[in-house]
Amino acid sequence: MDRLESMEVFVKAVDLGSFAAAATALDLSGPMVGKHVRFLEERLGARLINRTTRRQSLTDFGRAYYERCRIVLAEAQAADALAADQLSEPRGKLRVTMPAHFGRHCVTPILLALARYYPTLELDLSLSDRFADLVEDGLDLAIRTGTLDDRAGIIARRVARQRMIVCASPPYIERFGQPLRLDDIAGHQAIIYRRLGQALQPWLFPRDDGSVTEIAPAGRLRFDDLDAIADAATEGMGLAWLPYWLVRQRIEAGRLIRLLPDQSDYLYDCHALWLQTPHLPLKVRLAVDALAAGLPRMMS
């Protein structure tokens, strides 16, 4: 067996907590994962993992060996990336996770253009609001919107800022009036964004002193899809707090009206995240650069 490949299988089994999970992630059979680990144990003359029918745990030697394997694999990946850079063309699979709506409308078109330009680049894109893990899910890049958690070993680069605005349809304003100040929002029906199992998303407005005002408007309509909120607002069902890029065409066509023009817009950060590595693979660097160049034009 190839020692480097066996190290990769061993590390994946430890990261995911089971041989079965590692087999699924690496597209191997469960017995084959066991063979790779046994190959390393026989070669080293020491047990790496204590295994029972219900659980597995690293031996003391296995834990030390695991940490060394991670370093070796990172250096091997850096060497491969360096070779790819010398070819001046990204190759192989680029695995990216992104929020479903933002990813579909904004991120995916830019990555597809990149793939058209580089025919040796493969895309494996996941559009989901689930918070994926870069290590456990084997991802090269993650796109996140909003506030980030400070996590060790993760590099983040801001690639865009979504300008959030309050809008409503002309029929709604004609019937219920136009809010002129933030305090007026409480007297209106709002269309609320809410993800399943999460708290309601407040509407955010910057203050002159750098702090943020949070407003939790009342509304009987709640959606987990921004397009549906824009449709409902266009139908006159209430106020909506949405990214300007999403409703720009409706505003230009007069089907929605931008409200509170004297209020500063909240800028929702969008970041690209990747694992800290000695040498960033060319495919990741080009993707991040393309997003940083293309997304702000969409947001404006």
N, C-alpha and C positions, 0 to 999 in steps of 0.2 A: 504494500500500500504506500501511497505518497504521504510522507510525514507531514507536509504542510497542510494537505487536505484533511488529514486526521486531526491535526490541531484545530482547524476551523470547525470541524464537526464537534469536537470536544468542547470548545468555547461556546458554540451555539447551544449545546445540551445544557451547559451550566447556566447560560443567560436565560434560557427559556424554562429551566426547571425540570425537564423530562426528556427522555430519548424520543418519545412520540412527538412532542412539539418540535424538536429539532429535525426529526424526519420530515415532518410536514413543511417546515420552513425551507429545508434544503432539497426537497423533492427526492428523498431517499426512503428506503424501507426502514422500519424499526430495527430489524436484525442487523442491517448494514451499519446503522449508527453504533450499535453495540460492538460490531467488529472493529470499527475505527478506534473506539476507546480501548478495547482489549489489545489492539495492535500497539498503541502507545504504552499501555501498562506493561506488556511483555517486553517491549524494547527498553523501557526504563527500569524494569525490574521492581516496580513499586505500584501499589494500588492508588488510583486517582479518585475513584468515586466508590463510596459504600452504597450498595444497591439492595433494596428489599422489594417485596411485591407492592408496597404502598408508597415508598418514598426513596429519594436518593439524596446523599449529602457528600460534600467534598471531604476527603481526608486532609490532614494538615499539609502533607506534601502536595496533594492535588490542588489546594488553594494557591500555594506558591507557584506551582507549575502553570496554573490557569493565568495568573497575572503575567508571567513571562510569555505565555502564548499570545496574549493580547498584544504585547509589545511587538513580538515577531510578526504577527499578522498585519499590524498597522504599518510596519516598515515594508513588508512585502507589497501591500497595497500602494504605498507611496512610491515604491520602485516601479510598479506597473503604471502608475499615473505619470511618472516622469517619462517613461517610454512613450506613453500616449501623447504627452506634450511635445516630444521630439517629432512626432508624426504631424503635429499642428492640426489635428482633426480629432474631435471627440468620437470615441468608439464605445460600443457596449451599451448596456441597459442603464438608463437613468430612472431611478425610482423616486417618485415625488408624491407626497400627500398634501392635500389642500382642502379648505372649506368648500362645500359642494357648490354653493351659489357663486361666490367670488371666483372659485376655480373655474367653473364652467364658462362664465362670461368674460373673465379678465386674464387669468393665468394660462389656461389651456390654449387660447389662440396664439399667445406668444411662444409657448413651447412647441406647438405644431409648426410654426414658422421656422423655428430653430431646427426641427427635425427635417423639414423640407430642404433647408440649406445644407445640412450635414446628413447625407444618406446612410452613413455608418452608425448614426446615433439611434438607439432604440428608446422608446418611451414606455414606462409602466406607471400610469397615473391613477391615483386613488382620490376620488372626489367624495369626501365624507366629512361631516362635522364631528366625527369621533376623534378624540385626541390620540393620535398614533404615536408610538415610541420609535425613535430613530434606530435604536439598537435592536430592540426586540423584533421589530417589523422589517428589519433589513433595508431601511430607507436611506437614500442619498440626500434628500432635501425635503424640508417641510415648510409650508407657507402658513403663517399664522396671522390673524388680525387681532387687534386689541392689545391689552397689557400682557407682557411675557413674564413667566416665572424665571427667576435667576437659577439656572442649573449649571453645575460644573460640567466641563467637557463639551459644551454646546456653544457654537459661534452663531451670532445673530447679526443680520444686516437689514436695516430698514430699506425697503425697495419702493414704497409708495405711502401716501397718506390719503385716505378717503375723506372727502369733505361731506359732512353730514348736515342735511337741511330739513326744515319742516315745510311740508307742502300740503295742499288740499285742492280739490277741484272747484271751478267757478260755481257750479250749482250748489255745492256745500256752503261756500262763502256767502252766496246770495241768500241762502236760507238761514244760516246760523251766525253770520257776521265773520269778520276777519280779526284774529288775535293780533294785537299790536305789541304786547309785552309778554315776557315769560309767564307772569302771573295770570295772564288771560287763558293759558292752555288748560287750566283746571276747569274752566267753564265749557269745554268742548269735548266731544267724543274723539277718542284716539284709536288708532289701529295698532295693535301691540305685536311686537316680535317676541316670540318665546320658543326656546328649544325644549323638547320633551325632557322632563325631569330636572329642569333648571329654573332658577328664579327669573322673574320678569326682568327684562333688560331696561334700565332707566334711560331716559333721554339726557344727553350730556351737553352742557353749554359752557364755554370758557368764560372766566371773569378777567377783568383787567389786571388783577393782581397775580394771575397765573393759576389760581385755583379753578375748580370746576363745580358748576351747579348741576345737581342731579334732580330730575323731575320724573316722578312715576305717574304718568297720566292715567286717567280712568278710561276704560273702553270695554265694550262687550265683544269685540272681534279680536281674536288672537291667532297668529299664524307663525309657523316655523319656516316660512318661505318668503323672501323679500319681494319676488315678483308678484306673489299673491297680495301682499300688502299694497304694492303700487297699483294693482288692478282695482282693489277695493277702494283706495283713495280716489282713483279716477272715476269710479262709479258714485262718488259723493258720500261715502260711508263714514268719513271722518278725517282727522289730521293724521299725517304719517311722518315719521322721522327716518329718512332714507339717505343712502349715498347719492350725491348729486349725479354721478355718472350713470346711475341706474335710471333716473327719471329725467335726464337732460332733454331727450327728444320729446317727451310729453310736455315739458315746460315750454320748449321752443314752439310746439304745436298749439299751445294754449289750453291743453287738456288738464294740466295741473298748474298751480300758481305757487311760486316760492314765497313763503311767509317770513315774518320777522326780519326784514332786510337790514335793520340796524343792529341785529344781534350777530356777534361773531360766530362763525361756524366751528363746530368741533371737528378736529382732524383725527381720524381713526387710523392708527399706524398699522402698516402691513410689513411683516418681516419674513425674510428667508432664513431658515435655520439649518445648520449642518453640524456634523460631529467634528470636533477639533482634531486635526490630523497634521502630521509633519509636512505633507505636501497635498494641497487641495487638487483633486482630479480635474482635468481640463473640462470634462463634461459638466461638472458642478459649477465651476467658475464661469463658464460661458452662459449657463442657464441663469445664474444669479445676475450676471451683467446684463443679459437680455431683459430680464424682468425689471431691473433697476432703470433701464432706459425706456422700456415700453409702457410700464404701468402708470408712471406719472402723466404721460400723455392721455391715457384713458381717463384718469381721475380729474383732469383739468376741465 
